[in-house]
Amino acid sequence: MNKGIQQLFLFVLVAVFMTSCATVRQGEVGVKRKLGKYSDKPITEGLRVFNPFTTRMIKISTQTENLEVGLSIPSKEGLNIRSEVSILYNVLANQAPDLLRNIGPNYEQNVVIPVFRSAVADVSSRFYAKDMHTGERATIERAIRDQMMVYLDGKGIEVEAVLLKSIQMPPSLANAIEEKLEAEQQAQRMEFVLQQAQQQAEQKRIEAKGVRDAQLIIAEGLDANILRFKSIEAFMELSKSPNTKIIVTDGDLPILMESELQQNVNQVRRSKYQ
């Protein structure tokens, strides 16, 4: 009987010891709640002992949490755009007691989601639907995040980023945006073609100007003395030729008769002496 009582007593001691210990892991913070009142000092990772009859240990994750929300986003033109959004946030360890005291453990449903819905409605209504498919998308995400931090300031929650993952527009609007983008691309291609044509025309104009300038320079240099000198050179070259030539000249420029005309002259000479 005594042995059984001892075993029971030992079992109770072990149970009390187990329930009076809590392990706070890395990426967590613990807050003691004694007689319904939260402690002001957060507890970091490690093995912690407390009185299980009067105290509870509330553990909160301080790691980055990914909260995914699906909702309709209003645009500036009054359209509702279906979107899937990821909210990346974390709890600040040093403000965990205030978070539990002022909001409670269901802070995600009670604060984060309502604040996000309000911020996204306020920000997206300042942008057109097409902006969600362009570089303005990142601007919208940052604006939503900044708007949320205005509401969550001092509440122990930090929003790291807001990501618009998927945007589903009405089919008519999506087709209109695609047609507009295609028209803009065609306009850019035509502008490129016109620039090329202008460059080619400018190149030809420069080449023509160069030819004209060269001709003017040559024409200015061809005076009577140069022409007479060239004529003398031509006579000198003709004198070196072994073939018979007929040359008509005015004393300045030599003119060489074509071979067919020369043959006709020779035939006339032969017929005259026959």
C-alpha positions as CSV (number, residue, x, y, z in Angstrom):
1,M,0.0,0.0,0.0
2,N,2.8,2.4,0.9
3,K,4.5,1.5,-2.4
4,G,1.4,2.3,-4.4
5,I,1.0,5.7,-2.6
6,Q,4.7,6.5,-3.3
7,Q,4.3,5.7,-7.0
8,L,1.1,7.8,-7.2
9,F,2.9,10.7,-5.4
10,L,5.8,10.4,-7.8
11,F,3.5,10.4,-10.8
12,V,1.8,13.5,-9.5
13,L,5.2,15.2,-9.0
14,V,6.3,14.4,-12.5
15,A,3.0,15.6,-14.0
16,V,3.2,18.8,-12.1
17,F,6.8,19.3,-13.2
18,M,5.9,18.6,-16.8
19,T,3.0,21.1,-16.8
20,S,5.1,23.7,-15.1
21,C,7.7,23.8,-17.8
22,A,7.6,25.3,-21.3
23,T,10.1,25.3,-24.1
24,V,10.3,28.5,-26.1
25,R,11.9,27.7,-29.4
26,Q,13.9,29.9,-31.7
27,G,11.6,32.1,-33.8
28,E,9.2,32.3,-30.9
29,V,8.6,34.6,-27.9
30,G,6.8,33.6,-24.7
31,V,4.5,35.8,-22.6
32,K,3.4,34.7,-19.1
33,R,-0.2,35.2,-18.1
34,K,-0.6,35.1,-14.3
35,L,-4.1,35.2,-12.9
36,G,-5.3,36.7,-16.2
37,K,-2.7,39.4,-16.4
38,Y,0.0,39.4,-19.0
39,S,3.6,40.0,-18.0
40,D,5.4,43.1,-19.4
41,K,8.6,41.2,-20.1
42,P,8.7,38.8,-23.1
43,I,10.5,35.5,-22.7
44,T,13.1,34.4,-25.2
45,E,14.0,30.9,-26.3
46,G,14.9,28.2,-23.7
47,L,13.3,26.1,-21.0
48,R,11.1,28.1,-18.7
49,V,9.5,27.1,-15.4
50,F,6.3,28.6,-14.0
51,N,3.5,27.7,-11.6
52,P,0.9,25.8,-13.7
53,F,-1.9,26.5,-11.2
54,T,-1.7,30.3,-11.5
55,T,0.3,30.9,-14.7
56,R,0.1,30.1,-18.4
57,M,2.7,30.5,-21.0
58,I,1.5,32.0,-24.3
59,K,3.9,31.5,-27.2
60,I,3.8,33.7,-30.4
61,S,5.8,33.2,-33.5
62,T,8.2,36.0,-34.5
63,Q,9.1,34.5,-37.8
64,T,7.8,35.9,-41.2
65,E,4.3,34.8,-41.8
66,N,2.7,34.5,-45.2
67,L,-1.0,35.4,-45.1
68,E,-2.8,34.8,-48.4
69,V,-6.0,36.7,-49.2
70,G,-8.3,36.5,-52.2
71,L,-10.4,39.6,-52.8
72,S,-11.8,42.0,-55.5
73,I,-9.7,45.1,-55.9
74,P,-11.5,48.3,-57.0
75,S,-9.8,50.3,-59.8
76,K,-10.0,54.0,-60.6
77,E,-12.4,53.5,-63.4
78,G,-14.8,51.6,-61.1
79,L,-13.9,48.0,-62.1
80,N,-13.5,45.1,-59.7
81,I,-10.3,43.2,-60.3
82,R,-10.0,39.7,-58.8
83,S,-6.6,39.2,-57.2
84,E,-4.7,36.8,-54.9
85,V,-2.5,38.7,-52.5
86,S,0.3,37.6,-50.1
87,I,0.9,39.6,-47.0
88,L,4.3,39.0,-45.4
89,Y,4.4,40.2,-41.8
90,N,6.0,39.4,-38.5
91,V,5.4,40.1,-34.8
92,L,7.9,42.3,-33.0
93,A,9.2,40.3,-30.0
94,N,9.6,43.3,-27.6
95,Q,6.0,44.3,-28.3
96,A,4.4,40.9,-27.9
97,P,3.0,41.5,-24.4
98,D,1.2,44.7,-25.6
99,L,-0.1,42.8,-28.7
100,L,-1.7,40.1,-26.5
101,R,-2.9,42.7,-24.0
102,N,-4.5,45.1,-26.5
103,I,-5.6,42.8,-29.4
104,G,-5.3,39.2,-28.2
105,P,-3.9,36.0,-29.8
106,N,-6.2,36.2,-32.8
107,Y,-4.5,39.4,-34.1
108,E,-4.3,38.0,-37.7
109,Q,-8.1,37.9,-38.1
110,N,-8.9,40.8,-35.8
111,V,-6.3,43.3,-37.1
112,V,-4.1,42.3,-40.0
113,I,-6.8,41.2,-42.5
114,P,-9.2,44.2,-41.8
115,V,-6.4,46.7,-42.0
116,F,-5.2,45.1,-45.3
117,R,-8.7,45.2,-46.9
118,S,-9.0,48.9,-45.9
119,A,-5.6,49.8,-47.3
120,V,-6.0,47.9,-50.6
121,A,-9.3,49.5,-51.3
122,D,-7.9,53.0,-50.5
123,V,-4.8,52.5,-52.6
124,S,-6.1,50.6,-55.6
125,S,-8.9,53.1,-56.2
126,R,-6.2,55.7,-57.1
127,F,-4.8,53.5,-60.0
128,Y,-6.2,52.3,-63.3
129,A,-6.8,48.6,-63.9
130,K,-4.1,48.6,-66.6
131,D,-1.5,49.8,-64.0
132,M,-1.7,46.4,-62.3
133,H,-0.1,44.8,-65.4
134,T,2.7,47.4,-65.8
135,G,5.5,48.8,-63.7
136,E,3.0,50.6,-61.5
137,R,2.2,47.2,-59.9
138,A,5.3,47.5,-57.6
139,T,4.2,51.0,-56.8
140,I,0.7,49.8,-55.8
141,E,2.3,47.0,-53.6
142,R,4.5,49.5,-51.7
143,A,1.6,51.9,-51.2
144,I,-0.6,49.2,-49.7
145,R,2.3,48.2,-47.4
146,D,2.9,51.8,-46.3
147,Q,-0.8,52.4,-45.7
148,M,-1.0,49.3,-43.5
149,M,2.0,50.3,-41.4
150,V,0.2,53.6,-40.7
151,Y,-2.7,51.7,-39.1
152,L,-0.5,49.1,-37.4
153,D,2.1,51.5,-36.0
154,G,2.7,50.7,-32.3
155,K,0.6,47.5,-32.3
156,G,3.6,45.1,-32.5
157,I,3.1,44.0,-36.1
158,E,5.5,44.8,-38.9
159,V,4.3,44.3,-42.6
160,E,7.4,43.3,-44.6
161,A,5.7,43.3,-48.1
162,V,2.4,43.0,-49.9
163,L,2.6,41.0,-53.1
164,L,-0.1,41.0,-55.8
165,K,0.3,37.4,-57.2
166,S,-2.4,37.1,-59.7
167,I,-4.6,39.6,-61.4
168,Q,-7.8,38.5,-63.2
169,M,-9.4,41.2,-65.2
170,P,-12.7,41.1,-67.1
171,P,-12.2,39.6,-70.6
172,S,-13.2,42.8,-72.4
173,L,-10.8,44.9,-70.5
174,A,-7.9,42.4,-70.9
175,N,-8.5,42.4,-74.7
176,A,-8.5,46.2,-74.8
177,I,-5.3,46.4,-72.8
178,E,-3.6,43.9,-75.1
179,E,-4.8,45.8,-78.2
180,K,-3.5,49.0,-76.8
181,L,-0.1,47.5,-76.0
182,E,0.1,46.0,-79.4
183,A,-0.7,49.4,-81.0
184,E,2.0,51.0,-78.9
185,Q,4.5,48.4,-80.0
186,Q,3.6,49.0,-83.7
187,A,4.0,52.7,-83.2
188,Q,7.4,52.2,-81.8
189,R,8.4,50.0,-84.7
190,M,7.2,52.6,-87.2
191,E,9.1,55.3,-85.4
192,F,12.3,53.1,-85.6
193,V,11.7,52.6,-89.4
194,L,11.3,56.4,-89.9
195,Q,14.5,57.1,-88.0
196,Q,16.3,54.6,-90.2
197,A,14.9,56.2,-93.3
198,Q,16.0,59.7,-92.1
199,Q,19.5,58.4,-91.3
200,Q,19.8,56.8,-94.8
201,A,18.5,60.0,-96.5
202,E,21.0,62.1,-94.4
203,Q,23.8,59.7,-95.5
204,K,22.9,60.1,-99.2
205,R,22.8,63.8,-98.8
206,I,26.2,63.9,-97.3
207,E,27.6,61.7,-100.1
208,A,26.0,63.8,-102.8
209,K,27.4,67.0,-101.2
210,G,30.9,65.3,-101.1
211,V,30.7,64.5,-104.8
212,R,29.5,68.0,-105.7
213,D,32.3,69.6,-103.7
214,A,34.9,67.3,-105.4
215,Q,33.6,68.3,-108.8
216,L,33.7,71.9,-107.9
217,I,37.3,71.6,-106.7
218,I,38.3,69.8,-110.0
219,A,36.5,72.3,-112.1
220,E,38.2,75.2,-110.4
221,G,41.6,73.6,-111.0
222,L,41.1,73.0,-114.8
223,D,42.4,76.3,-116.3
224,A,43.9,76.8,-119.8
225,N,47.5,76.1,-118.8
226,I,46.6,72.7,-117.2
227,L,44.6,71.7,-120.3
228,R,47.5,72.7,-122.6
229,F,49.9,70.7,-120.4
230,K,47.6,67.6,-120.6
231,S,47.5,68.1,-124.4
232,I,51.3,68.0,-124.7
233,E,51.4,64.8,-122.5
234,A,48.8,63.2,-124.9
235,F,50.9,64.1,-128.0
236,M,53.9,62.6,-126.3
237,E,52.1,59.3,-125.6
238,L,50.8,59.1,-129.2
239,S,54.3,59.6,-130.6
240,K,55.4,56.5,-128.8
241,S,52.7,54.3,-130.4
242,P,53.9,52.1,-133.3
243,N,50.4,52.1,-135.0
244,T,49.4,54.7,-137.5
245,K,47.1,57.3,-136.0
246,I,45.0,60.1,-137.4
247,I,44.9,63.0,-135.1
248,V,42.8,66.1,-135.5
249,T,43.8,69.0,-133.3
250,D,43.3,72.7,-132.9
251,G,46.7,73.0,-131.4
252,D,45.4,72.6,-127.8
253,L,43.5,69.3,-127.5
254,P,44.2,66.1,-129.6
255,I,41.3,64.1,-130.9
256,L,42.0,60.5,-131.8
257,M,39.9,59.1,-134.8
258,E,38.2,55.8,-134.2
259,S,39.7,52.8,-135.9
260,E,36.7,52.2,-138.3
261,L,36.9,55.8,-139.6
262,Q,40.7,55.3,-140.1
263,Q,40.1,52.1,-142.1
264,N,37.6,53.9,-144.4
265,V,40.2,56.6,-145.0
266,N,42.8,54.0,-145.9
267,Q,40.4,52.4,-148.3
268,V,39.7,55.7,-150.1
269,R,43.5,56.2,-150.4
270,R,44.0,52.8,-152.0
271,S,41.2,53.2,-154.5
272,K,42.6,56.5,-155.5
273,Y,45.9,55.1,-156.6
274,Q,44.5,52.0,-158.4
